[in-house]
Amino acid sequence: MIEVFLVVFPVFLVVGAGYAAVSFNLFKNDYADALMKFTQNFAIPCLLFNAIAGLDLSAVFKPALLGSFYTGSAVCFILSTLGARYLFQRRSGEAVAIGFCALFANSVLLGFPIVERAFGTDALGPITAIVSIHAPFCYLLGITAMEFARADGRALPDTIKVVTKAMFSNALMIGLLLGFFVNLTGLWLPQGIRDATEMMARAALPAALFGLGAVLVRYGIAPNIGETAMILFLRLVIHPSIALILASRVFNLSTEVTQVVVLTAAMSPGINTYVFANMYDRGKATAASGVLLGTGAAVVSVTIWLVILRAL
């Protein structure tokens, strides 16, 4: 248990360092925003580009792999939405925003560094396959549900048009698309370009983790802790449990791929859950609380899941 915890602890120590730096006024909030923009708009796109460009697509883009992960995502979204609507008596739009918190895992800022530390760089192939459709899948599902749930929004076709444009102008999506282009066309890149993107990629994860901790300072804890507890139970327990059953028992994936799928499914809610709630001005306090408390709770839950996975 201690050996496994030592794999996870440095990741959360960097997150905690960012949180402490802002809390004690050693690092300004404006700097945190700038650091997150650097990682999300430049460094992480380079990381994703490199991972996709050199990936054996036929080996990792398999329906069984994606099905093992995204079936659990969808189930948690439905359960969280229904729980918020009927258990906590939330309005329909608020329920969808809370459901999104259980849908969107922090697969990039936490998933990548934890998977790499736990299983090595070879494990980045399966998680890259998951991440490559994560935002499109989650946003398409969340936005469609939200537009059906609320009566005061714009027409669904107009919303889909706006969101599609926003997604494909997103730096992460551009990095992924360029990686796919290089991979599928076999385009030769000069050594200088490959070295430059590799340098940027190496800066991505530590900078993103520090920045994540720094921005978490501004989030508070929602007064209705029951909703947050429901989200975290679905996000940290139910989703990885479903992924484990499907990957190992239904689809018979290899132990190595199963470990990556389950550990990625065990990540806490990502910051995009707050972005989604803020976009619709619904469930913002619960989303912020889920990000903050979920990141802290993941220290324990990810360690436990690593123990379970290593027992496989």
KAKA-V254225 format. One record per backbone hydrogen bond with DSSP energy under -0.5 kcal/mol. NH is the residue of the N-H (numbers start at 1). CO is the residue of the C=O. If there is no record, write none. Layout:
nh->(NH:NH)
co->(CO:CO)
This chain:
nh->(5:6:7:7:8:9:10:11:12:13:14:15:16:17:18:19:20:21:22:23:24:25:26:27:32:33:34:35:36:37:38:39:40:41:42:43:44:46:47:48:49:50:51:52:53:54:55:57:59:60:61:62:66:67:68:69:70:71:72:73:74:75:76:77:78:79:80:81:82:83:84:85:86:87:87:88:90:95:96:97:98:99:100:101:101:102:102:103:104:105:106:107:110:111:112:112:113:114:115:116:117:118:119:120:123:124:125:127:128:129:130:131:132:133:133:134:135:137:138:139:140:141:142:143:144:145:146:147:148:149:150:159:160:161:162:163:164:165:166:167:168:169:169:170:174:175:176:177:178:179:180:181:182:183:184:185:186:187:193:194:195:196:197:198:199:200:201:202:203:204:204:205:207:208:209:210:211:212:213:214:215:216:217:217:218:219:222:225:227:228:229:230:231:232:233:234:235:236:237:238:239:241:242:243:244:245:246:247:248:249:250:250:251:253:258:259:260:261:262:263:264:265:266:267:270:273:274:275:276:277:278:279:280:281:282:287:288:289:290:291:292:293:294:295:296:297:298:299:300:301:302:303:304:305:306:307:308:309:310:311:312)
co->(1:2:3:4:4:5:6:8:8:9:10:11:12:13:14:15:16:17:18:19:20:22:21:21:28:29:30:31:32:33:34:35:36:37:38:38:39:42:43:44:45:46:47:48:49:50:52:55:56:56:57:60:62:63:64:65:66:67:68:69:70:71:72:73:74:75:76:77:78:79:80:81:82:82:83:83:84:91:92:93:94:95:96:97:98:98:99:99:100:103:268:105:106:106:107:108:108:110:111:112:113:114:115:116:120:121:122:123:124:125:126:127:128:129:130:131:131:133:134:135:136:137:138:139:140:141:142:143:144:145:146:155:156:157:158:159:160:161:162:163:164:165:166:167:170:171:172:173:174:175:176:177:178:179:180:181:182:182:190:190:191:192:193:194:195:196:197:198:199:200:201:201:203:204:205:206:207:208:209:210:211:212:213:214:215:216:220:223:224:224:225:226:227:228:229:230:231:232:233:233:234:237:238:239:240:241:242:243:244:245:245:246:246:247:254:255:256:257:258:259:260:261:262:264:104:270:271:271:272:273:274:275:276:277:277:283:284:285:286:287:288:289:290:291:292:293:294:296:297:297:298:299:300:301:302:303:304:305:306:307:309)
